[in-house]
Amino acid sequence: MTPQELEEKLKTEIPLTRALGFSVQDLSLERALCTLPLAPNINHKQTLFGGSQYAGCALACYSLFLFNVRSLKEVTNNIVVSKAEISYHKPAVGDVTIEALWPGEEERSRFLKSLEKKGKARVGLLARVKGDNDLLLSEFLGDFVVFT
């Protein structure tokens, strides 16, 4: 699955993706790099709306999670976020990048074993929203679950 194919899938299955202007730039088993423009997400303070940041982070993590699940040849769409939270550090005054990160090989091994044994697996994913000069604006932690 290419970044463009995944982005099209998101735009079709999660229409909010289109309204946010969310875009998938790069994708690997370890990381999803996405963008979120200010213009369609601007708030009354002329900064990026916090809800849009949250949604963008959830979409970036979902993209990474789905890419990992599909790499295992699983075609299920039974994927949910079971718990998530975001911490806002600084206001976003322009377009942002969102980097979603897989926690590592040890966690991947646990994830695969659980999926194989139980037909269900969970992993906690981190997303970081960054502005100009790689300035950290917010951080998102979400638990994502798949059922086969």
C-alpha positions as CSV (number, residue, x, y, z in Angstrom):
1,M,0.0,0.0,0.0
2,T,1.5,3.3,-1.1
3,P,0.9,6.6,0.8
4,Q,-1.3,7.7,-2.0
5,E,-3.4,4.5,-1.9
6,L,-3.8,4.8,1.8
7,E,-4.8,8.5,1.6
8,E,-7.5,7.7,-1.0
9,K,-8.8,4.9,1.2
10,L,-9.0,7.3,4.1
11,K,-10.8,10.0,2.0
12,T,-13.3,7.4,0.9
13,E,-13.9,5.6,4.2
14,I,-13.4,8.6,6.6
15,P,-14.8,11.7,4.8
16,L,-13.5,14.0,7.6
17,T,-10.0,13.3,6.1
18,R,-10.9,15.3,3.0
19,A,-12.4,18.3,5.0
20,L,-9.2,18.5,7.2
21,G,-6.9,18.5,4.2
22,F,-5.1,15.6,5.8
23,S,-2.3,14.1,3.6
24,V,-0.1,11.0,3.9
25,Q,3.5,11.9,2.8
26,D,5.5,8.8,3.8
27,L,4.8,5.4,5.2
28,S,6.8,2.5,6.6
29,L,6.3,-0.1,9.3
30,E,7.9,2.2,11.8
31,R,6.5,5.6,10.9
32,A,3.8,7.5,9.1
33,L,4.5,11.1,8.1
34,C,1.5,13.2,7.4
35,T,0.5,16.8,6.9
36,L,-2.3,19.0,8.1
37,P,-2.8,22.5,6.7
38,L,-3.8,25.5,8.8
39,A,-6.4,27.0,6.4
40,P,-9.3,24.5,6.7
41,N,-8.5,24.0,10.4
42,I,-8.2,27.6,11.6
43,N,-9.9,28.7,14.8
44,H,-11.0,32.0,16.2
45,K,-7.4,32.7,17.5
46,Q,-6.0,32.2,14.0
47,T,-4.2,29.0,15.1
48,L,-4.8,25.3,14.2
49,F,-8.0,24.1,16.0
50,G,-7.2,21.6,18.7
51,G,-9.9,19.2,17.6
52,S,-8.3,19.1,14.1
53,Q,-4.9,18.3,15.7
54,Y,-6.5,15.4,17.6
55,A,-8.2,14.1,14.5
56,G,-5.0,14.5,12.4
57,C,-3.1,12.5,15.0
58,A,-5.7,9.8,15.2
59,L,-5.6,9.6,11.4
60,A,-1.8,9.4,11.3
61,C,-1.8,6.6,13.9
62,Y,-4.6,4.8,12.1
63,S,-2.6,5.1,8.9
64,L,0.5,3.5,10.5
65,F,-1.6,0.8,12.2
66,L,-3.5,-0.1,9.0
67,F,-0.2,-0.2,7.1
68,N,1.2,-2.6,9.6
69,V,-1.9,-4.8,9.7
70,R,-2.0,-5.0,5.9
71,S,1.7,-5.9,5.8
72,L,0.6,-9.1,7.6
73,K,-1.8,-9.8,4.7
74,E,-4.8,-9.1,7.0
75,V,-7.6,-7.5,5.1
76,T,-9.9,-6.8,8.1
77,N,-11.3,-3.3,8.6
78,N,-12.1,-4.1,12.2
79,I,-9.8,-1.5,13.6
80,V,-10.6,0.9,16.4
81,V,-9.0,3.3,18.7
82,S,-9.9,2.2,22.2
83,K,-8.4,5.0,24.2
84,A,-6.5,8.2,23.3
85,E,-5.3,11.5,24.8
86,I,-3.5,14.6,23.5
87,S,-1.3,17.1,25.2
88,Y,-1.0,20.6,23.7
89,H,2.3,22.3,24.3
90,K,2.3,25.3,22.0
91,P,-0.2,26.8,19.5
92,A,0.1,25.8,15.8
93,V,0.3,29.0,13.8
94,G,0.8,27.4,10.4
95,D,0.7,24.1,8.5
96,V,2.0,21.1,10.6
97,T,3.5,17.7,10.1
98,I,2.3,14.8,12.1
99,E,4.6,11.9,12.7
100,A,3.1,8.6,14.0
101,L,5.5,6.1,15.5
102,W,5.4,2.3,16.1
103,P,6.9,1.6,19.5
104,G,9.6,-0.9,18.4
105,E,10.4,-4.5,17.5
106,E,9.7,-5.9,20.9
107,E,6.1,-4.4,20.8
108,R,5.8,-5.6,17.2
109,S,6.6,-9.2,18.3
110,R,4.0,-9.1,21.1
111,F,1.5,-7.6,18.6
112,L,2.0,-10.4,16.1
113,K,1.9,-13.1,18.7
114,S,-1.4,-11.8,20.1
115,L,-2.9,-11.4,16.6
116,E,-1.9,-14.9,15.6
117,K,-3.0,-16.6,18.9
118,K,-6.2,-14.6,19.7
119,G,-7.2,-13.0,16.4
120,K,-7.0,-9.7,18.2
121,A,-4.1,-7.3,19.0
122,R,-3.5,-4.0,20.6
123,V,-0.7,-1.5,20.5
124,G,-0.1,2.0,21.8
125,L,1.0,4.5,19.2
126,L,2.5,8.0,19.6
127,A,2.0,10.9,17.3
128,R,3.9,14.2,17.4
129,V,2.6,17.4,15.8
130,K,5.4,19.6,14.7
131,G,5.5,23.1,13.3
132,D,8.3,25.2,11.7
133,N,11.9,24.4,12.7
134,D,10.7,21.0,14.0
135,L,9.0,22.7,17.0
136,L,7.0,20.2,19.0
137,L,3.4,21.5,19.3
138,S,1.5,18.5,20.7
139,E,1.7,14.8,21.5
140,F,-1.0,12.2,21.1
141,L,-1.1,8.7,22.6
142,G,-3.6,6.2,21.4
143,D,-4.3,2.5,21.9
144,F,-5.3,0.9,18.6
145,V,-7.0,-2.5,18.3
146,V,-7.5,-4.9,15.4
147,F,-9.9,-7.9,15.3
148,T,-9.6,-10.5,12.6
